[in-house]
């Protein structure tokens, strides 16, 4: 049962994070979402009374510590952490600047670590907790022109596996969900980059990305949210250290 639990979802103002936050709230969880855009967070909080929002940058350790302090003062200890915040760009590796490389690792990998670090000691002491990283199929295989993103998401999967070993005897589980291309704002940005760089139409660009999925379609945010809900429940108590591909068979 997850009713009455307190969850933190980073990047909760849009896309997969929004879907996860809403699914958790509908399951009876008190949800704190965070992100850098206050207006986006406010829109999500208006959709369900169990959701509250706090502005924070996942790459800033002090901000994340302050976020935990505020959230737990308001709603009690955080029982579930969903490290979802992420970003991606696109460029050939030899044209990737150090600034782009570092920013991608800072948000996707370091941000994931700083998201879960404040929860670890408390969860271990209470002998219960659920940590879910939203990684990507890019954490399981390679893709061209997104080397920093692939490297960061492989790092997230490695971080998950390390934490799963550390926490295995504590009652805490640590897993990752690894979606393929999900129909979100980030996907639309990828489509637009293809259009701008290749001259293809929007429909052609979308079709090229959808074709990577053997089912020939995009993953829906609600499908990712459903997997997260299951991982947070009692039925998944023996599931830890797993990178679960949600990709229509693209990878496993």
C-alpha positions as CSV (number, residue, x, y, z in Angstrom):
1,X,0.0,0.0,0.0
2,X,1.3,3.5,-0.9
3,X,-1.7,5.4,0.4
4,X,-0.6,8.1,2.9
5,X,3.1,8.0,1.8
6,X,5.0,11.1,0.9
7,X,6.8,11.2,-2.5
8,X,9.2,13.6,-4.1
9,X,9.2,13.8,-7.9
10,X,11.8,16.0,-9.6
11,X,11.1,17.6,-12.9
12,X,7.4,17.3,-11.9
13,X,6.2,20.3,-13.9
14,X,5.8,18.6,-17.2
15,X,6.1,15.4,-19.2
16,X,6.9,12.1,-17.5
17,X,7.4,13.8,-14.1
18,X,3.9,15.4,-14.3
19,X,2.4,12.0,-15.2
20,X,4.2,10.3,-12.3
21,X,3.1,12.9,-9.8
22,X,-0.5,12.8,-10.9
23,X,-0.5,8.9,-10.8
24,X,1.0,8.9,-7.3
25,X,-1.5,11.5,-6.1
26,X,-4.4,9.6,-7.5
27,X,-3.1,6.5,-5.6
28,X,-3.4,8.5,-2.3
29,X,0.2,9.6,-2.0
30,X,1.1,13.1,-0.9
31,X,3.4,14.4,-3.6
32,X,6.0,17.2,-3.5
33,X,7.1,18.1,-7.0
34,X,10.1,20.3,-7.8
35,X,11.6,22.0,-10.8
36,X,13.0,25.4,-11.8
37,X,9.8,26.8,-13.4
38,X,7.4,28.0,-10.7
39,X,4.5,28.5,-13.2
40,X,4.7,24.9,-14.5
41,X,4.7,23.5,-11.0
42,X,1.7,25.6,-10.1
43,X,-0.3,24.3,-13.0
44,X,0.3,20.7,-11.8
45,X,-0.5,21.4,-8.2
46,X,-3.9,22.8,-9.4
47,X,-4.7,19.4,-10.9
48,X,-4.7,17.4,-7.6
49,X,-4.9,18.7,-4.0
50,X,-2.4,16.0,-2.9
51,X,0.4,17.7,-4.9
52,X,2.5,20.7,-3.7
53,X,5.4,22.3,-5.6
54,X,8.7,23.7,-4.5
55,X,11.2,25.5,-6.8
56,X,14.7,23.9,-6.7
57,X,17.6,23.1,-8.9
58,X,18.7,19.5,-8.8
59,X,22.3,20.4,-9.6
60,X,22.6,22.5,-6.4
61,X,23.3,20.4,-3.2
62,X,22.2,23.2,-0.9
63,X,19.0,23.8,-2.7
64,X,18.1,20.1,-2.6
65,X,18.9,19.9,1.1
66,X,16.6,22.9,1.7
67,X,13.9,21.3,-0.4
68,X,13.9,18.2,1.8
69,X,13.8,20.3,4.9
70,X,10.8,22.3,3.7
71,X,8.9,19.3,2.2
72,X,9.4,17.1,5.3
73,X,8.5,19.9,7.7
74,X,5.2,20.2,5.8
75,X,4.3,16.6,5.1
76,X,6.6,14.3,7.1
77,X,9.5,12.1,6.0
78,X,9.8,11.3,2.3
79,X,9.1,7.7,1.6
80,X,9.3,7.6,-2.2
81,X,11.9,9.5,-4.3
82,X,11.5,9.6,-8.1
83,X,14.6,11.2,-9.7
84,X,13.1,12.3,-13.0
85,X,14.6,15.7,-13.9
86,X,16.6,15.6,-17.0
87,X,17.6,17.3,-20.3
88,X,19.2,16.5,-23.6
89,X,20.8,18.2,-26.5
90,X,22.1,16.9,-29.9
91,X,25.4,17.3,-31.6
92,X,28.2,15.1,-33.1
93,X,30.6,14.1,-30.3
94,X,33.5,16.1,-31.9
95,X,31.3,19.2,-31.9
96,X,30.1,18.9,-28.3
97,X,31.5,21.7,-26.2
98,X,32.7,21.0,-22.7
99,X,30.0,23.3,-21.4
100,X,27.3,21.2,-23.0
101,X,29.0,18.0,-21.8
102,X,29.2,19.2,-18.3
103,X,25.7,20.6,-18.2
104,X,24.2,17.3,-19.4
105,X,26.0,15.3,-16.8
106,X,25.2,17.9,-14.1
107,X,21.5,17.7,-14.7
108,X,21.0,14.0,-15.5
109,X,23.6,12.3,-13.4
110,X,24.8,14.6,-10.6
111,X,21.2,15.9,-10.3
112,X,20.0,12.3,-9.8
113,X,22.5,11.7,-7.0
114,X,21.7,14.9,-5.2
115,X,18.0,14.1,-5.5
116,X,18.3,10.8,-3.6
117,X,21.3,11.5,-1.3
118,X,19.3,13.3,1.4
119,X,16.7,10.5,1.6
120,X,19.1,7.6,2.1
121,X,20.0,7.8,5.8
122,X,16.3,8.3,6.9
123,X,15.0,5.5,4.7
124,X,17.6,3.1,6.1
125,X,16.8,4.1,9.7
126,X,13.1,3.6,9.1
127,X,13.9,0.3,7.1
128,X,11.6,1.3,4.3
129,X,11.6,3.4,1.2
130,X,11.4,3.4,-2.6
131,X,13.8,5.1,-4.9
132,X,13.1,5.1,-8.7
133,X,15.4,6.7,-11.2
134,X,13.9,7.7,-14.6
135,X,16.7,6.8,-16.9
136,X,16.3,5.9,-20.5
137,X,17.0,3.3,-23.1
138,X,20.0,5.6,-23.6
139,X,21.2,4.1,-20.3
140,X,21.1,0.6,-21.8
141,X,22.4,1.2,-25.4
142,X,24.1,3.8,-27.5
143,X,22.6,6.4,-29.8
144,X,24.4,8.7,-32.1
145,X,24.7,12.5,-31.7
146,X,23.7,12.4,-28.0
147,X,27.0,11.2,-26.4
148,X,26.7,13.3,-23.2
149,X,23.1,12.1,-22.6
150,X,24.0,8.4,-23.2
151,X,27.0,8.7,-20.9
152,X,24.9,10.4,-18.2
153,X,22.0,7.9,-18.4
154,X,24.5,4.9,-18.3
155,X,25.8,6.6,-15.2
156,X,22.3,6.8,-13.7
157,X,21.8,3.1,-14.2
158,X,25.2,2.4,-12.6
159,X,24.3,4.7,-9.6
160,X,21.0,2.8,-9.2
161,X,22.8,-0.6,-9.1
162,X,25.3,0.6,-6.6
163,X,22.6,2.0,-4.3
164,X,20.5,-1.1,-4.6
165,X,23.5,-3.1,-3.3
166,X,24.0,-0.7,-0.4
167,X,20.4,-0.7,0.7
168,X,19.4,-4.3,0.0
169,X,19.3,-5.3,3.6
170,X,17.5,-2.2,4.8
171,X,14.0,-2.7,3.3
172,X,14.7,0.1,0.7
173,X,14.5,-0.7,-3.0
174,X,16.2,1.1,-5.7
175,X,15.3,0.7,-9.4
176,X,15.3,2.5,-12.7
177,X,12.7,2.8,-15.5
178,X,14.2,3.2,-18.9
179,X,11.7,4.5,-21.4
180,X,12.3,4.8,-25.2
181,X,11.0,7.9,-26.9
182,X,8.2,9.2,-24.9
183,X,5.5,11.6,-26.3
184,X,6.5,14.7,-24.2
185,X,7.7,18.2,-24.7
186,X,11.3,16.8,-24.8
187,X,10.3,14.6,-27.8
188,X,8.9,17.6,-29.6
189,X,12.3,19.4,-29.1
190,X,14.1,16.4,-30.6
191,X,11.7,16.4,-33.6
192,X,12.3,20.1,-34.2
193,X,16.1,19.6,-34.1
194,X,15.8,16.9,-36.8
195,X,13.6,19.2,-38.9
196,X,16.0,22.1,-38.5
197,X,19.1,20.1,-39.3
198,X,17.9,17.8,-42.0
199,X,15.1,19.6,-43.7
200,X,12.6,16.7,-43.1
201,X,9.0,17.5,-42.4
202,X,7.7,17.1,-38.8
203,X,5.8,14.0,-39.8
204,X,9.0,12.5,-41.3
205,X,11.0,13.3,-38.2
206,X,8.4,11.8,-35.9
207,X,8.2,8.7,-38.0
208,X,12.0,8.2,-37.9
209,X,11.9,8.3,-34.1
210,X,8.9,6.1,-33.7
211,X,10.4,3.5,-36.0
212,X,13.1,2.8,-33.4
213,X,10.3,1.2,-31.3
214,X,9.5,-2.3,-32.7
215,X,5.8,-1.5,-31.9
216,X,6.2,1.5,-34.2
217,X,4.9,4.1,-31.7
218,X,5.9,6.5,-28.9
219,X,5.7,5.5,-25.3
220,X,3.0,7.4,-23.4
221,X,3.9,9.2,-20.1
222,X,1.1,7.3,-18.3
223,X,2.9,4.0,-19.2
224,X,6.0,5.1,-17.4
225,X,4.0,6.3,-14.5
226,X,2.3,2.9,-14.2
227,X,5.6,1.2,-13.9
228,X,6.7,3.6,-11.2
229,X,3.5,3.1,-9.2
230,X,4.1,-0.7,-9.3
231,X,7.7,-0.3,-8.2
232,X,6.6,1.8,-5.2
233,X,4.1,-0.7,-4.0
234,X,4.3,-3.7,-1.6
235,X,4.1,-6.2,-4.5
236,X,7.5,-5.0,-5.8
237,X,9.3,-5.4,-2.4
238,X,11.7,-8.0,-3.8
239,X,12.5,-5.9,-7.0
240,X,15.7,-3.9,-6.6
241,X,18.7,-3.1,-8.7
242,X,16.6,-3.5,-11.9
243,X,16.7,-1.3,-15.0
244,X,13.3,-1.9,-16.6
245,X,13.0,-1.1,-20.3
246,X,9.8,0.5,-21.3
247,X,10.4,0.6,-25.1
248,X,8.1,-1.8,-27.0
249,X,11.0,-4.3,-27.3
250,X,13.7,-1.9,-28.5
251,X,16.0,-3.1,-25.7
252,X,16.0,-5.1,-22.5
